[in-house]
């Protein structure tokens, strides 16, 4: 979830200027009445630098109104930028989290300089390219994991050695039952292990040729036109609170229109949903209709699943009950939704797009054995909260 930022003019009395320069004060306002757990607050570092000149990311403390020290992260949106004067101009955004109680409309925080170095905080989000598993790209937070598929998996088995081949731009789910990172550990265990629950969860979601949980395509009213496996990747931030990365998909034919796509994923700690910004590039039509999909048959093999599908305005949801491996929910929240559809493989939610303008939506998943959601009703409550969060961003101000 991203934070809307409102600039606040600094007004300092001369007598207090020296003291105030060592502390930046942040006020965050919230216009929802419902509780908002684990909200990530994002502040442009330029505003911290303005209110707290000379602050360095390794020598600050972020505190709440009670004086409790909070985990924080500072991104670098321009990794090659330099800072010869040591004033922090190469930094991107400051991230920290707060859980708003029901009815809590405002929260206050401080950023203070410290004399000692602040070590990194424990990672709750993580994303990486996985060359050792046929160019997978995997990501996770402390609730759920995901992966998708790269060029090596799509390549034909020309050597005849039995290499797995799968051509799809669908998105997979890895259902965790632990809060710590598991991506590296599961890839180390190997394919035959992470398809069984050995205490940390399992890969039991079915993607195949479908959209999986949140893959996209172009819908012409009757047929879905989809791209291949991602072609390239770029990590922009990588925990501990927020991971941001992009996947680029080469052009494909959509009923005579050549379309390419760049997906930006924003993965926040403590959430069941990731934020997606998909930018489609094409020429000719002023608009295309994009579909975001959920696989109609997502359960693991031989599980005789029972699926309840929900279609409610900007949300498309599933609750899947399996014979022996528990139940799970999936969802897409699409604020600009214009309708729903389906094809042989997928439930679809639709929205118009213009070339070069990102489409924002949210993809979510939860497993009852992870403990964050236990029932279909609880999953619907999570989806309703995500819908409300999507249309009611937090607002922040910074002052010395």
N, C-alpha and C positions, 0 to 999 in steps of 0.2 A: 504494500500500500504506500503510495507516495504522498508527501506532505506538501500542501500548497503553502508558499512562502509569501508573506507580506512585509515589504521593507518598512522599518520604523526609524524615523529621523532621530539621531542622537542629540540629546540636550544635556550638557554637563555643566555644573557649577565649577568655576575655576578651582575652588578649594578642594573639591572632591575628585578632581580629574585624575590625579596620580593613583589614588586607591582604586577608582573605578576601572582604570585601564587593565587591572589584573583579573577582572572578573567580567565575563559576558553573561547576560541574563536572557533566558529564553522563555517566552510564554507561548503555550500551545492551547488553542481553543478547539472545541468539539461541539457540533450542533446536533449530535444524536443523543437520544435518551437511553438507549440500550448500552450494555457493557461492551467495550471494545478491547479485548485482551491482546497483548503483544503487538501493539501498533508501532511500526518503525517511523521515527521522526527524522526527516531528512532536511538538513540545513546547509545551504551553500557555504562552503568554507570562506568565500569572499566576505560574507557577513560576519563570520567569527573573526576573521582577520581585521575587519573594520572596527569591531567592538573590542577586540583583544589583540592589539598589534603585537607581532612577534611571537605569537603562540606557535608551538611546534607540536606535531601530532603525538610524539613520544613523551611529552612533558606537560600533559594536561590531565585534569580530572573532571568528569561530568557527574553532577550530583542532582538529586531530586530535591524537593522542597523540605524534606526531612533531613537532608544532609547525607543521605545514603549514596555511596559511590556506585555508578552505573557502568556496565560494560559499554564500550563505544567502538566505533570503526570510522576511519577516514579513508575515503576512496581517492584515487588519482585518475581523473577522467582523461588526462593527457599524459600517458606514461613516459613520453620522451621530453616532456617539459622540464626546464631547469629552473633553479631558484638560487642564483648566485649570491643574493643578499641574505638568504636564510630567513625570509619573511613568510614562507608558506604559500607563495603564489601558485605553486604547481599542484596544490591539493584540490580535490573536487568537492565532496560533500561530507559532512559529519552525520553519522547515523547513531542513534541510540533508541531504546524502546521504553514504552510506558503502557501499562494496562489501565485503561479508563474504566472506572466503576460505573454502573448504571447511574445516570443523572449527573456524572462529573463533567462539567462544562469547560473547565480550565485547569491546566497543570503548569507548574513553574519549575525551571531547571537553571543551573549555573554551569558554566565552563570556566575552570580556574587553571592558572599556570601552576605547575609543580616544580620543585627543585630536583626531585628524583625522577628517574625514568619509569614510565608506566609500561609494564610488560603486556604483550598481547593477551586478549581474553580467549577463553575456550571457544572453538569454532562450533557454531550451530548451523551454518550453511556451507556448502561446498559444491564446486563444479569443476569438471575436468574432461579433457579429451582422453580417450582410452585406446591408444594405438594397439595395445596388446590384445584387444578383443575386436578386431576387424573395424576399427575407427568408430566404435561407439562414442557417444558423448553422454555423460551421466551427471546428475545433479541431485541434491538432497537438502532438506533442512532437518530439524529435530523431530518432525512428524512423519514425513513420507519421502520416498526417493522416486526418481524418474530416470529414464534414459531414452535416447533415440539413436538412429542408425546412420552410419557414414558410408563413404564411397567403397571401402574394401568389402563390406558385406554385400553391396549391390553388384560387385564385379563377378563375372562368370567364373566358374571353376574350370579354367582353361587347362590346368595341369592335371585334371582328373584325379585329384587326391581326396575328393569328398568334402571340399570347403563348403560351408553353409552359404547359401545365396538367398537374399531377401531384398526386394526392391520395394521400399515404402517410405513415406515421409510421416507415418504415424508416430505417436508418442506413447511410450511404455510407462508403466508404474511399477515401482519396487515398494512393496508394503513392509514397513519397518514396525517392530514392536519395542524398539529402544530409541533413546534420544540422542545417542552419540553417533558420529559419522560411521557409515558402513560401506560406502562405495568402494574404497580401496580394499577393505577386508573381503568383500564378496567377490570382487574380481580376482583376488589372490586365491580364494577358495576354489573358484572355477564354476563353470556352467552347471555341472551335475550336482553341485552342492547348493548353490543359491536358488535352485528350483525346489528345494525342500526347506521347511522351517527347522533350522537347527538351533533355535533359541533367540534369534534376532529378527525373524521375519522371513519373507521369501518373495521371489519373483513368480507370481501366479497369474499375472494379467496377460490376456491374449491380444496381440496386435495384428499380426499377419499383414494382409493387404488393406486393412481398415485404417481409419483415422486414429485408432487407438483412443487415447484420452486427450483430445484437444488438437489433433492435427487439422489442417486446413485444406481447402480446394476451392475451385471456381465452379459455381452452380449456374447452369443455363436454363433452369426450370424443369429439366428432365434428367440431366446427367451431371455427374460430378467429375471434374477434370483435376487431376492431382499431379504434383511433382514427384521427383525421385528422392532418394536419400540426400541429406544435406551435403553440400559441396565444400564448405569451409566454415571455420569457427573462430571466435575471438572472445576471450575472457576480459571483462572490463572491471570487475571487482569480485573479490572472493573471500567473503566472510570477515569476521565471525558472525555478523548480524545479517548482512545482505550480500548475496552473490548476484552478479549481473553478467550475462554473456549473450552473444549473438550467433545465430546460425544462418548461413546464406544458402539458398536453394537456387540452382541454375534454372534457366527458363524452361517452360513447358508449354505445349499447345493447349489452349482452352477454347475449343470450338472456333478455331481460326485466329485467336488472339494470343500472341506470345506473352507469357507472364513469368516474372521472377519474383522471389520473395526473400526478405530478410526478417527473421524473427528475433526480437529482443526479449529475453527472459529475465524477470526480476524475482528472486527467490528470497523470502524473508523468514527469519527464525520465528517459531511459534505459530505458524499459520498452516492451514490445510490447502490454501490456494496460492498459486503463482500468478504474477502479473505478466501478461503477454502483450507486446506491441508488434504487430505484423505489418510490414510495409510492402505492398505489392507495386511492381513497376510494369507498366504496359503502355502501349500506344494504340490509338484508334478510338475505342469507345471512351466516353467521358467517365463512365462508371462501369464496374462489374459487381456482380453479387458473389460474395465470398461465403462459404459455409465452413463452420467449425463443427467437428463431429465427435461422437462417442460410438465406439464399437457396439453393435447389437449383440454380440456373443463374446463378452469380455472375460468370462470365468475360466478357471483352469480346466484342464482336460478331465473328462469323466466326472464332472461335479454336478451335473443335472441342475444347473442354476435356475432360479426363479428371479425374474427381473421386473421391477416396477419402474416405469418411466414417467417423469414429471415434465410438463411443458407449461411454464408460467411466465409469460412476458419475456423478460430478459434472461431467464434461467432455463437450462435444459439439464435434467438430473436423472440419475439411475440409482437404484438400490438393488444390489445383487446378493442373493442368498445362495450359498453353496452347500453341498451335501456334507462335507467334512472339514472344509478349510475356512469357515467363518463367513461373514458377510462384509461387503464393502460398498461404499458410495462413490460415485463420480459425478462431476458437474462441470458445466460451462456457464459462466455469467458473462453476458454480452450486452452492455448498456445500450448500444446502438442497434439492437436486434430489430429486424423487419419482418421476421416470420420464421416458420419451421418447415422442415421437409425431411425426407428419408430416401435412402436408396437401399440396395440389397444388403449392404454391409453396415450402414451407419444411420444413427439418429443425427439430424443436422439442425443447427440453428444458423440463421442467415443474417447478413448485413451488407449494405452497399459500401463500396470503397472507391476512392479516386486514386489514380496513380501517384505514388510518392507520398501519400498521407497515411500515417499509421492508424491501424485499427486496434483499439485496446479491448482486451477481454481477459478473463480469469479462468484458469483451469484448476480443479480441485479433486482431491481423492482422500479417502479415509477408510481404515480397516477396523472392524469392531474389536479385534484382538490387540490393537495398539492402545486402546483405552481412551482416545480423544473423542470418539463417537461410538455409541453402543447400539443405537436403533435407527430405523429409517426416519422416525420423527426427529431425532437429534440431528441427523444429517440435513433434513430440511431446515432446521433452525440455523445450522451453520451456513447454508446457502442463502437464507434470508439475511443473515448478518453480512455476508459478503456483498450481496446486492446493495444493502444500505451503505456499507463502507465505500463501495465504488462510486456512489453518487453523493457522498458527503465527506470530502477530503478534510483532513485536519488543516488548520491554518496556524502559522508560527510567526512570531516577531522576535527580533534580537536587538538588544540594547546594551551599552556598557553599564 
